[in-house]
Amino acid sequence: MEIKTFTVADLGLALLSEDFWLTKTLPITKQRALSICHNPRAEKDDPALVVAYQDNQVVGYLGILPDKLFFNNADHKVGWLTGWWVDPCLATKGVGAILLYKALNAYRDRVGVSGGSKEARNVLHASQKFVTLAPVKGLDIRFRFNATSAILRKFPWMKLFRVGFKIADVMLDEIVNLRRLFWERRTHIRQRLTFEYISSIDAETGRFIERHHQHDLTRKGKADLDWIMTYPWIVSAPQKESASRRYYFSSISARFFYLGVKVFEQNIGMVGFLMLSVRNDRMRVVYSHFENRHAPSIAAAAVYQALAMDVSTLSLYDERLVKSVAGLRCPFWSTQSVSRGFFLSKAFAGSPLADCRLHGGDGDFAFY
């Protein structure tokens, strides 16, 4: 078995090479490689991908996303582990652990993990190299009844009744639509709040973010958010193509895009900024900036955007927004508490991280 480490510069060369993309299993997509090459926080010699080869075929890989953490009045290099896969035939051969230790060595034991599968978390715990950060607590708000998919997923034999379930879904969803009209009139949201939509961070928004992100662990600014919106890892397409079928992580969705929303309140001015990601019928607030006193207005703005875009679920990962939703009496079917877990290697143990804020888009979460 051969282990190869590819730097950011190597990925740039791989984009120009045909041979790199001929393996049965791809260790990265061209879209993701292009994104990493444009990462404003990455240096050309930063390791970005570790691949295990056997008989010239890919049998395991582990991506690394270069980033910076901010604490003690300084920035600290970190690599977020992402896209960790091992051929199931070699699952008990320790390939995953080999990839992990290669990544740790490449970043001098300064790496992080956002989320991760159960298998990945087991390897992290077994390595005894990581500490767990306080999870980011969030909320899923469900606007659509969507009984059809839930029933058919649990009882596939009921496909014969799909049309009936769909009709019931449409009728029940109309209840939410009616409640939406009453909610908008009761809260006067269209009169109180106005919005400006942006696909890149303008000067006003950049200054606003800088005033509000000083306690953020990753302090994403204009260059970082522009990069995420301009170079996504997922492409909107009606169906998977050949390359995406050879890669074991998300690369294609029927609908995927980012949207920046500037929130203005009557007689006050700009009171908040939301960076949204929309994937199929789910909207996520991946970054949010505002003062605590404006949390109810920003929560209402997020709900309004979700209803306007007709998504079935809105995911919030800012505890201030989660708390404010309860007082909105907004139209939805149900809510469910969710959380996002983060791990950092023990090289960061003892650092003053408890007072630093994590966003729902930190690590590699923003790209999904």
N, C-alpha and C positions, 0 to 999 in steps of 0.2 A: 504493500500500500504506500502511496506517495501523498504527502500533504504539501499543498502549495498555498502561499499567502499572496494575495493580489493587493497592491496599493491602489490609491485613487488614480494615479498615473497609469497603472497597469490596466485598469478598467477602461480608461480613455483609449488605450491601444487596442484593447479587446473589441471595442466598438468598431474599429477599422479592420478587424480580422474576421475571416470567414471560418477558420478552423475552430475557434473558441466556441462557436454556436452549433457545432455538428454533433455534439454528444447526445446520447439518448435522453439523458436528464440534464436540464439546464440549471446551473447554480445561481443564476440571476437573470432577470430579463433586461433587454436593451433599454427599456424605459427607466427601470430602476438604476441601471448603471449610469445612464445619462444624468439622472437626477443627482446621484452621489458625486459625479464629476463637477457639478455646478454648486455643490454645497458650500456656502460662504464660510463655514467654520472648518472646512477640511483643507489640509495641506496635501500637496501632491504625493508625499511619501507616507501619508497616513494609511495603515492597513485598513482595507475595506471589505475583504472577502477571504475566507479560509475554505479551501476545497480539498476533499479526500478523493483520490483517484485509485481505481483498481482496474488493471488491464485497460488503461486509457479511457475508462468510463467513470462518470461521477457517481460516488457511493455515499457522499455526505457533503454538506456545506453549512457554513455559518457566516452570515453577513454582519458587518460592523458599521454603524452609522456614527461618524465623528461628530462630536458636539462639545459644548463647554458648560460647566457648572459655575455658578457665581456665589461665593461666600467669603467671609474674611477680607472683604475689599479687594478681591482678586478673582481671576477666572482660572479654572482648572480643566484641563483636557480630560475628556471621557469618551469612551466608545460604547454606544448602545448596541447590544447584540440583537440581531433581527434575522428572520428567515433561517431558522435552525432546523435542518433536516438530515436524517440518516436513513439509508436503505433499510427497509424492514428486515431483510435477510441478514443484516449485520447489527441488528439492534442490541444484541447481547455481547458484542465484540468490543465495546468500549470506544467506538468511533466518536460518539457524541462528546465523551469526556476529553478525547484527544483534541477535538476541534475547540472545545472550551478553553483548555489550557494553552493552546496556541494563541487564541485571542487574548487571554489574560497576559501572556508574555509579551505580545505585540504592543499592548497598552500599559505595560508595567503595572499590572494588577489594578488598573483604573478603568473598570467597565461597569455598565449598568444594564438592567433588563427591565423592560416595561411589559407587564402581562406575562405571556408565555403559556405553553401547553402544560398539562399535568406532568408529562414526561420530562419536559425541560425544567420545570420547577424541582422535580425529584433529583435531577442531576445537579442543580444549583445547591440544593440542601446537602447532598452527598459530598460535594466538593469542600464544604465548610469554608468557602471563600467569600460568602455574601451575607449582608445584613438586609433585613426587610424594612422598608420605609413605611410610614403611616399611609394606608391606602387613600386614594382620592375617592371620596364618597359622592355618588351621583344619583340620578333619578331618570328612569325611562317613563315617558308620558305617552300613553297609547291613545291615539285619536280615532283609529279605525277599529271596528269590531273584529273583522277578518277571521270569522269562524271557519270559513272554507278551508284555508290552509291548515289550521289547527286540527280540525276534524279529520281531514284526509291524511294528515301526517300520522295520526294515531290509529285511524281506521281506513286503510287504503281500499278496502273492499267497498266503501261507500262512494266510490267515484261516480257511480250511476246517478247519485243525487247531487252532483256538483252544481248543476244549474239552479236547483232549489236553494242550496246553501248560498250561492252568489246573490240571488234575489233577496234573500234574508239579510245578507251583509249590506246591500245597497240601501234597503229600507231602514236598517238600524243606523247606518252612517248618516242618513238624512237627519236623524235626531241631533247628532253632533253639529251638523251644518246649521240647523235652526238655533241651537244653543249658542253657536258662534255669533250669529247675527245679534242675538240679545246681549251677549257678552260685550261685543264691540260697542253697542249703543250705551250699555250701562257704564262701561269704563271710559267712554269717549276717547278711546285710544287713538283714533284717527285725528282727533283734534289736539290731543295732548302731545303725541309723539309723531315725529317725522323721521324719515330714513333716507340715507344716501348709500347706494350700493357701489362697491369698488372691487376691481379685480387685481389691483395692486395698491400698495400702501402709499397714500399721498402724504404731502408734508404735514398737513394738519393732523392726520391720524398718527403719523410717526411721532410727532411731538406729544400727542395725547398718550400714546403707549409708553413713551419714555418717562412720563410723569407717574405712571401707575405700575410699572413692572419692577421697581427697585427691590422688592422682596421676593421676586420670582427666582426659582433655582436655576432656570435656564435663560431667563431674560431674552426672549425672542424679540428682535426689533424689526425694522423695515426690511433689511436685506434678507433676514431669515424667513419672514412670512411671505415675502415676494417669491423667494425660492420655492417654498412649499406649494404655493398656488400655481407657479409657472411650470414646475417639474414634478408632477404627481407620480406616484408609483402605480396607480390604477388608471386604465384607459377606458373611456366610455365606448362600448361597442356592442352590437346586437348579439354576438356569439364569440366563443373562444376560437382563436386561430391556432395554427400548429405549435408555435413557440410557447404560448400560454398553457397548452396541454402538457408540456414537458417541464413545467415549473410548478412546484407543489404549494405555492402561496398565491394570494390574490393578485391578479394582474389585469383582469377584465371585469367590468360590470356594465349592465345595460344603461345605467345612469350614474355618473360620478362627476362632481365638480365642487369647487370651493367658491365661497362668496364672502366678501367682507361687508359688514353692515355698520354704518355709523348711525348712532342713535342721538337724536336731538329732542330736547324737551322744551315745550312752549315757555317763552320768557326766560330761559336759562341758557340754552345753547347746547353744545355737544356734551352729553353726559355718559356716553359709553361706546364701546366698540366690541363687536362680536365677529369672530372668524368662524364661519360655518362650513361643514363638509356635508354634502348630500350624496348618499349612495343608495341607489334604488329608491325604496320608500322610507328611508331613515335619515333624519337630520341630526347631526352632532354639533354641539358647540365645543370646538376644540381649543379656542383661546377666547378669553373674555377679560375686558379691562373697564373698570368703573369704580367710583367711590361707593362705600358701603351704603350710604344714605340713598343712593339711586338704584339699589338692588331691585325693588319692586318694579320700577319702570323698565329695567333691562330684562327682567324675567318676562314681563308682559310683551316686550319687543320680541324675545325669542319665540314665545308661543305664537305671536301674530305671524312671524315669518314661517313657522312650521305649518300653520293653517293655510296661509296664502299659497304655499308650495304643495299643498295637498299630500304631505307625507303621512305615513301611518304612525310613526314613532319619532319623538323628540328626545334626545339624550343630553342631559345636562351633567357637567362634572365640576361645577362650582358650588360649594356648599351654601354660599350666599343666595344664589339663584334657587337652589333646591328649597331652602327655607321660605323664600318669597313666593314660590308657586302655590303653597298651601293657602295663602291669603288672596289669591287672584280669583278663585272660583271660576276657573277657565273651563271650557268645554272639552272633556276627555272621557274615555271609557274607564281607564284604570291607570294606576301608577305602580312602579316597582323599583325598590331601592337597588342600586347597582354600585359597584366599586371597581377601581382600577389599581392593580398592585404594581409596585416598583421595588426593584432590588438594586443595591449598589455593592460593589466589592468592598471588602473590609479595609482596603487602603483608605477609604473615606470615613471609616469609623472614628468617632471622636470629633468629626467636623460639625460645626453648628448648623445642622440641616433642619432641625425641628421648626425653626422660625421661617424657613424658606417655603414658598408656595409652589406646588406642582399644578400644572394645567392638565386637562383631559387630553391634550394633544402632545404632551411631552414624551420623550423616548421616541419610538416610531409610531405611536398611536395616531398622530395626525394624518398619516399616509393611508390609513384604512377606513 
